[in-house]
Amino acid sequence: MNKFVCFLCTLSLLFISQSCNVNKGLAGISPEKALSGVQALLGGATGSAVKGFAGNALKNEVMKQVMPKGLSNITNILGGSSEGTQALGLLNSAMSSVVPNVASPVLVDATKGINASDALGLLKGGDTGATDFLKKAAGQKLSSALLPALTEKLTQNGALSAITSALGGQASSLLGNGKPSLADMVTNGAVDGLFGMMANAEKAERANPTDPVLKEIFGK
């Protein structure tokens, strides 16, 4: 019986030791340092997500997963013809020029607005805790900023008319009858795509930090 008790004690000490090693960078961390860590996490994640919209954003795996069903149906149809493929090129061009320019300042400002008193909780909030917080804090503002900019660009570069033409007789059922506009669908997809890419980047940085502050915080 004594040997069994000793065995349990050894396991408990080993578990406690491992837990302390995993979280050693968070022990006694100041609010200011925690804030620096959160801002480093989100800064890197924002940069990674913005790069995801350079080039063919519609082919990005995260975008494929979060794309609204209506937009997914449209892109699948367009990909089946040469005219549709050209229209998709215009859609990608609009997204790659608008999304990074509009999203970056919104996300940077929201990151700067995080309170030091909240930062430690975000570091402890799981693999995507900081991104999840930012999405709640700035998601609607980002959508409001992107919608008019994307609407204007899709009209100016001819993407809207090219897509409508390429869809032919299916255009009215996919884009009419009270359904969300193309700009609405692209905006929703862009916002979800951005935060999805940020979440992936945050998770990767937590696991293998490259930032000096984060290396210290996460004990790498």
HELIX and SHEET records of a PDB file:
HELIX    1   1 ASN A    2  VAL A   22  1                                  21    
HELIX    2   2 LYS A   24  LEU A   26  5                                   3    
HELIX    3   3 PRO A   31  LYS A   51  1                                  21    
HELIX    4   4 ALA A   57  LYS A   59  5                                   3    
HELIX    5   5 GLU A   61  VAL A   66  1                                   6    
HELIX    6   6 LYS A   69  LEU A   78  1                                  10    
HELIX    7   7 SER A   82  LYS A  112  1                                  31    
HELIX    8   8 ALA A  116  LEU A  123  1                                   8    
HELIX    9   9 GLY A  129  GLN A  156  1                                  28    
HELIX   10  10 ALA A  159  LEU A  167  1                                   9    
HELIX   11  11 GLY A  168  GLN A  170  5                                   3    
HELIX   12  12 ALA A  171  LEU A  175  1                                   5    
HELIX   13  13 LEU A  182  ALA A  207  1                                  26    
HELIX   14  14 PRO A  212  ILE A  217  1                                   6    
END                                                                             
